[in-house]
Amino acid sequence: MGGMEAIVLAGGEEAWAKRYGVRSKALVPYRGRPLAEWVLAALEGAGLSVVYVGENPGLSPAPRLTLPDQGSLLANLEAALAHVEGRVLVATADIPHLTPEAVRFVLEQAPRAALVYPIVPKERVEARFPGNRRTYARLKEGTFTGGNLLLLDKALFFQALPLARRVVALRKNPLALARLIGLDVLFKLLLGRLSLAEVEARAQRLLGVEARALLTPYPEVGVDVDREADLVS
């Protein structure tokens, strides 16, 4: 695992963050440290060097490289990918519960694929973070929430980028997005009859690269701070 790199996406502004005297959610204090520092510490603890995209007022542990916010999630990811090689772990800056163990699990257990997306069973999240509000998908194999980590192969990611841009552009247009994903898949999802394998197959067809889910027992990869109330958990 030597020399593997991570990207931390910390761009964007949140209105409620201003109450803490900062613009970015990544810099809001949680248990005495900015949210982003908890993520940086977990990644460093797992032996990763970090490219950080967003405002950095002297965060510790210091990332190897800091890039300015480019104004959108995909633009920030693209900017960071110019400075890394091979297989890269991408994390958001708002998952302060992340641990080196959880990061190592994802790195060591991930299947070989262009995109690997950790998912966490609902019962694991509720056991560790009771009362935390998450978005869940009910599949044949169980009910899951998505992680805020993504393992991607840099070279193959650029093949999937045009479609990723389309999905982002359509996120405010549910009907068009539904057509893109496929109504067959959505109906099965609504009925709880969709399997993980079917989700992976559809993602692969859409993106043109192999995408795999990684069943992850660590809820820390998926519990983020979306709003001020989450700071107390």
C-alpha positions in Angstrom: 0.0 0.0 0.0 3.1 2.2 0.0 2.7 5.6 -1.6 -1.1 5.5 -2.0 -2.8 8.9 -2.0 -6.1 10.4 -0.9 -8.0 13.4 -2.1 -10.1 15.4 0.5 -12.9 17.4 -1.1 -13.5 20.4 1.2 -14.9 23.0 -1.1 -18.3 24.8 -1.0 -19.8 27.2 1.5 -22.6 26.5 4.0 -24.7 29.3 5.4 -24.7 27.8 8.9 -20.9 27.5 9.0 -20.7 31.3 9.1 -22.0 31.2 12.7 -18.7 29.7 13.5 -16.7 32.4 11.8 -15.8 30.2 8.8 -17.2 29.8 5.3 -16.7 26.2 4.7 -18.3 23.3 6.6 -14.9 21.6 6.6 -13.6 24.2 9.0 -16.5 24.1 11.5 -15.1 23.0 14.9 -16.1 19.6 16.2 -14.8 18.5 19.6 -12.2 21.2 19.5 -10.9 20.7 15.9 -12.1 21.6 12.5 -14.1 18.7 10.9 -11.5 18.4 8.1 -8.7 17.7 10.7 -10.4 14.5 11.9 -10.5 13.3 8.3 -6.9 14.3 7.6 -5.8 12.5 10.8 -7.6 9.3 9.9 -6.1 9.2 6.4 -2.6 10.0 7.7 -3.1 7.2 10.3 -3.8 4.8 7.5 -0.5 5.8 5.7 -2.0 8.0 3.0 -0.7 11.3 1.7 -3.4 13.8 1.0 -4.2 16.4 -1.7 -6.7 18.8 -0.1 -9.1 20.9 -2.2 -10.5 23.9 -0.3 -9.6 26.6 2.1 -6.7 25.6 4.4 -5.9 28.0 7.2 -3.1 25.7 8.5 -4.8 22.4 9.1 -3.0 19.7 11.0 -1.9 17.1 10.0 -0.9 19.1 7.0 -1.9 17.8 3.6 0.9 17.2 1.0 -0.8 19.7 -1.3 -3.6 22.2 -1.0 -5.6 23.4 -4.0 -8.2 26.2 -4.1 -11.9 25.4 -4.4 -12.8 25.2 -8.1 -16.5 25.9 -7.4 -18.0 22.4 -7.8 -17.4 18.9 -6.6 -16.5 17.4 -10.0 -14.2 20.4 -10.8 -12.5 19.9 -7.4 -12.0 16.2 -8.1 -10.6 16.9 -11.5 -8.2 19.5 -10.2 -6.9 17.1 -7.5 -6.6 14.1 -9.9 -4.0 16.1 -11.9 -1.7 15.7 -8.9 -2.1 12.0 -8.1 -1.5 8.7 -9.9 -3.1 5.3 -10.0 -5.7 4.2 -7.5 -6.9 7.0 -5.2 -9.1 7.2 -2.2 -11.5 10.2 -2.3 -13.1 11.5 0.9 -15.3 14.4 1.8 -14.1 16.7 4.7 -17.2 16.2 6.8 -16.8 12.7 8.2 -15.2 13.4 11.6 -15.8 9.9 12.9 -13.5 8.3 10.3 -10.8 6.1 11.7 -7.6 4.7 10.3 -9.1 1.2 10.7 -12.1 2.0 8.6 -9.8 3.5 5.9 -7.6 0.4 5.9 -10.6 -1.9 5.7 -11.7 -0.1 2.5 -8.2 -0.1 1.0 -7.5 -3.8 1.8 -10.9 -5.3 1.0 -11.8 -3.3 -2.1 -12.3 -5.4 -5.3 -10.4 -4.4 -8.4 -12.6 -2.0 -10.3 -12.6 1.5 -11.7 -14.9 2.7 -9.0 -15.4 1.1 -5.6 -18.1 2.6 -3.4 -18.4 1.6 0.3 -21.9 0.9 1.6 -22.9 0.3 5.2 -25.8 -1.8 6.6 -28.4 0.3 8.3 -28.2 -1.7 11.5 -24.5 -1.0 11.8 -25.1 2.8 11.5 -28.0 2.7 14.1 -26.0 0.6 16.6 -23.1 3.1 16.5 -25.0 6.3 15.9 -28.5 6.0 17.2 -30.8 8.8 16.0 -28.6 9.8 13.1 -30.6 10.7 10.0 -29.3 9.0 6.9 -30.7 8.3 3.4 -31.0 4.5 3.0 -31.7 2.3 0.0 -33.6 -1.0 0.5 -32.1 -3.8 -1.6 -32.6 -7.5 -1.8 -29.6 -8.1 0.5 -30.6 -5.5 3.1 -30.9 -1.8 3.7 -27.8 0.3 3.2 -26.4 3.8 3.3 -23.6 5.1 1.1 -20.2 6.0 2.4 -18.5 9.3 1.9 -15.4 7.6 0.5 -14.8 6.5 -3.0 -11.9 4.5 -4.4 -11.2 5.2 -8.0 -8.7 4.4 -10.7 -7.5 7.7 -12.1 -7.1 6.6 -15.7 -10.6 5.0 -15.9 -12.3 7.8 -14.0 -11.8 10.1 -17.0 -13.7 7.7 -19.2 -16.7 8.0 -16.8 -16.4 11.8 -16.4 -18.8 12.9 -19.2 -21.6 10.8 -17.7 -20.8 12.0 -14.2 -21.2 15.5 -15.4 -24.6 14.7 -16.9 -25.8 13.1 -13.7 -24.7 16.1 -11.7 -26.4 18.5 -14.2 -29.6 16.4 -13.9 -29.8 16.1 -10.1 -32.4 18.9 -9.9 -34.5 17.1 -12.6 -35.6 13.8 -11.0 -37.6 12.7 -14.1 -34.7 13.1 -16.5 -32.3 11.4 -14.0 -34.8 8.5 -13.6 -34.9 8.0 -17.4 -31.1 8.0 -17.4 -30.8 5.4 -14.6 -33.7 3.4 -16.0 -37.3 3.0 -14.8 -36.9 -0.8 -14.5 -34.2 -0.4 -11.9 -36.1 2.3 -10.0 -39.3 0.3 -9.8 -37.3 -2.7 -8.4 -35.6 -0.4 -6.0 -39.0 1.0 -4.8 -40.2 -2.6 -4.2 -37.1 -3.6 -2.4 -36.3 -6.2 -5.1 -33.2 -4.7 -6.6 -30.0 -6.7 -5.9 -26.5 -5.3 -5.4 -25.3 -7.1 -8.5 -28.0 -5.3 -10.6 -27.0 -1.9 -9.1 -23.4 -2.6 -10.1 -24.4 -3.8 -13.6 -26.4 -0.6 -14.2 -23.7 1.6 -12.9 -21.2 -0.1 -15.2 -23.5 0.3 -18.2 -24.0 4.0 -17.5 -20.4 4.9 -16.7 -18.7 2.5 -19.2 -16.3 1.3 -16.5 -16.6 -1.4 -13.8 -18.2 -0.1 -10.6 -18.5 -2.2 -7.5 -20.0 -1.8 -4.0 -18.0 -2.7 -1.0 -20.0 -3.9 2.0 -18.3 -2.1 4.9 -18.9 -2.8 8.6 -17.6 0.7 9.6 -20.4 3.2 9.9 -17.8 5.9 10.3 -17.3 6.0 6.6 -20.9 7.1 6.0 -21.9 9.3 8.9 -21.3 12.9 7.9 -22.1 16.3 9.3 -24.9 17.7 7.0 -26.3 20.3 9.4 -25.5 22.0 12.7 -27.6 19.4 14.7 -25.1 16.7 13.6 -22.3 18.3 15.5 -23.6 17.1 18.8 -23.6 13.4 17.8 
